[in-house]
Amino acid sequence: MKKLRFGLPKGSLQEATIEKMAKAGFNISVSSRSYVPYVDDDELEIRLIRAQEISRYVEHGYLDCGITGHDWIMENGSKVHEVGEFIFSKVSRRPARWVLCVPENSPIKSVKDLQGRRVATEVVNLTKRYLKKHGVSAEVEFSWGATEVKAHELVDAIVEVTETGSSLRANKLRIVDELLVSTPRLIANSSAWKEPWKRRKIETMAMLLKGALEAESKVGLKMNIAEKNLAKLLVELPALRNPTISNLSLKGWVAVETIIDEAIVRELIPQLKAAGAEGIIEYPLNKVVY
């Protein structure tokens, strides 16, 4: 049987990735004693690997494809085919940002002030390239963790990842500059991408995953309305395309169905009601595929 070797990120992105894969139709079960999760697709072989390493294993062909952050692809300098970008994370739908930080009372105001100083970070290569770009010579050391604490006692600055900035503020750190914005990416090995079956399988997964993510911010709406009020209703009603309109068995009435952004539903439903809509139903969506 044909198999596609697929790497999922172990660690901070693991839970969010498995949740999104389930919405895409791939149910994955992880055992605490195994790095080989179960998936209800006989054509997939899944491996749980640290996000920091996935791009290297994809590049070298141990994995056919995988999901990892754009930051780790750049940090490793991996030559892979990028299939798609997927904005989800462990905290929010915001992209992750790698930022240069110093204590709030530090005299460092810009990257130029790091000349001859010491910086701690997990993304050593990214940081060295950033400093070189700005013509700054500084010592960059790898941080094994607790990087925020080191900024106050052991180093002059840190380069750390954040989504909301709350952890940095809690540790009394100030952002000096932003190095990189990162989102999860589905990547493929160059040779695997050239194989027709593997490419179709990867493209199908990408389409379903994107559809699942698109559906998270949208809902479906159904309602009934008298034909005489339909034109007024359509003025109020945004739609993914044009709404679906069908006749009811009751003469002079129609059913209207559409897909809209969830964020506007609470303001929209009173407007639809005022326009004459009745029996308004809001329902969640699993996938929206364009």
N, C-alpha and C positions, 0 to 999 in steps of 0.2 A: 504494500500500500504506500502511496505517496505521502510524504510527511514534510511539514514545514516547521522548522525549529524556531521558536518564538521566545524572545527574552522579555520577561516582565521585571520591572524595577523592584528590588527588595528594599524595604526601609520606609522612608517617609512618604513616598508616592505609591507604595504597594496597595494599601486599602482603597485609595481613590481610583487607581487603575483597574483593580479587580471589579469595583463597583461599575465603572464605565463599560468594561468589557461585558458584564452581565446585561447591562441595558442594550448593548449592541447584539446580544443573543448568544454570547459565549460564557457559559457558567463555569467558573473556576473554583476549585476547592483546594485550599492549602493546608498541608499537615505541618505541624511544628517540627516533625522529625525528618522531613524530606524537602529537598530543593526541586523536586519534580512534582508539581501540582497536577491534580486531575482536571481535565477539561472535557466537556461533553461534545467533542469534535475529534473523530478518529484521525483526521488529517493534520492535527496540531500536536507538536511536542513542545511543552512549555518548560522553561527553566527560570527559576527565580535567582536573579543576579543583581548585585548592587548597581544602582543607576550609574555610578561613577565608572563602571567597567563595561557596560553593555556595548557602547559604541566600538570599543576595541575588539570585542568578541564578534560583533557583526562585521567589522572591517576584515577580520582575518578568516571569516567563514565558519567559525564554530556555531554561530547563530545565523539563520537566514534573514531574520529581521528582529526588531525589538523596539520597545518604547523607552526613551530616556530623555533627559533634558538637553536643550540646545547648549546649555552651559558646559555639560560634560563632553559633548561632541567637540566643542571648541577647545576645551582644556586638553583633551587627548589628541587634538589635531587629526581626528579620524576621517578617512576618505570613505564615505558611505553615500548611498542614495537616499535623499530625504523624500519620503512619500507624503507626509502631511503634518500639519501643526494642529495640536489639540490643546485648547486652553482649559485645563483643569488642574487642581492642586489639592494638597491635603487640607488647606485652610479655606480657600476662596477661589473664585474664577479669575483672580488677578494673576498676572505673570510674576514669576520670581525675579528679584533684582539683586545683582551682586554690587555692593556699595562699599566705598572706602569710608571708614568710620574712625573717629577719635573720641576720647572723653570730652564731655561738654566744656570743661575748663582748659582744654589743650590749646596751645598757641598756634597749632597747625590749622591754616585756613584754606590751603589748596594743595594739590599734588606736588607742586614745586617745593613746598616746605618739608617734603619727605627726604630731601637730599641728605645722604649719609645716615639715615635713620633705619629702624627695623620694623618690618611689617609681618604679621602672622595671618595665614589664610589656608584654606583647603585647596584653593585654585591657584597654585603656585605659578603655572605657566601663563594663565590669563593675567595675573598680576604683574609678572615680569614683562610681558608684552605691553601692558598698559603703561608701566613706568618708562620703558624704553621709548614708547611713542612720545612721551612728554619730556624726554631727555633727562630723566631723573635716575640717579644711581643710589639704590637702597638695598638693604639686605632683606630677602624674602624667605621666611621659614614656613615649613608645613605645620599646620595646626591639627592635632588629633582630636580636638573638641574643646568645649568651654572657651571658645575664641573670644567671646564678649568680655570674660573676666580678665583675659591677658592684656586687653587694651589699657587697663588701669594700672597694671603692675609690671608686666614683663616686656611689652613692646610699645612702640610709639603710635602704631595704628594697626587696624585690622581690615581685611576685606572679607565681608560676610554676606550671606544670602538673607533676604527678607522679602516678605509679601506685604505685610501691613505696617511694618516698622515698630510695632508695639514692643517686641522684645528688646530692640535697640533702645527705645525710650526708657524701658524699665531698668536697663543697665546703665542709664545716664550716658548714652553715646550720641554723638552728633554726626550726621552724614555730611561728608565733604564732597563726594562726587559719586557718580554712577558709572560702573564699568560695563555692565552687560544686562540686558533684559532677556529672560529665558522662559520658554514655554516647553512643555513636553512635545516630543516629535516621534513619529513612527518612521524608523529608518530601515533600510534594506541593504544587504550585501550586494555589491555591484554584479557579481556573477549570478546570484540568485535572481536578481531583478531581470536578467536577460533570459531566464528560463520561463517559457510561456505559462506553464502550470503554476509555478510559484508566484509569478507576477500577478496572475489573475486572483490567486488566493489572497495575496497581500492587498491588492486593490479592493477586493470585496470586503475584507476586514476594515480597511480604511473608510470605505463608504458607509458601512453599518455603524462604525464608531462615531464618525462625524454626524450621522443622522441621529444617533442617541444623544450626542451633546447639543445639537440644534434643538432637540425636543425639550431639553431641560428648561429652556427659557420661554417656551410657548405652550399654549393650551388651545383646546378646541372649544368652540361655542356653537350651540344649536338654539334655535328659537323659532317660534311661530309668529306670524304677523298678517294682518289683513292686507290684501293686494293694494288697496287704496293708500296705505301708509308705507309701502315698500320703498318708494323713491326717497322718502324722508329718512328711512332707516339706513339706506345704503350710503347716504351722505355722512352719517355718523360712524359707519362701520369700516375700519381698516381690515385688510385681508392679505394673506400671503400671496395670493393671486386674486382672481375674482371669486367672491363667495359662491357657494353652490345653492341654487334655488330650485325647489321642487314643489309641485302642487300637492295640497292636502285633499283628503276626501271631502272635507267641508268646503263647499264652493265659496270662492272669494278669499281663500286663505292659502298662504304658502309657508313652507319651512325653509329657513335660511341656515346654512352651516359655513363656518369659516375657521381659520387658524390665526391667532393673534399673539402678540407678546404678552406674557403673563403680567408684566409690570404695569400694564395699563388697564387690566380687567376691572379693578375696583372703581376706577373713574368711568369706565365705559358702560358697565351694566346699568347704572342709573340713567344714562343718556339713552340707551337702547329701550329701556322701560318707558321713558318719557316719549320716545318716538312711536310707541304702540306695540312693542314686542311683548310676547307672553311666553310662558313655559321656557324660560331661558335656562339652559343647562351648560355648565362648564365642566370639562373633563380633561384629564391629563393625557399626554402623548408619550409613546415609547420611542418613536423615531420620526424624524422629518427629513426625507431624502429629496434633494432638489434634482 
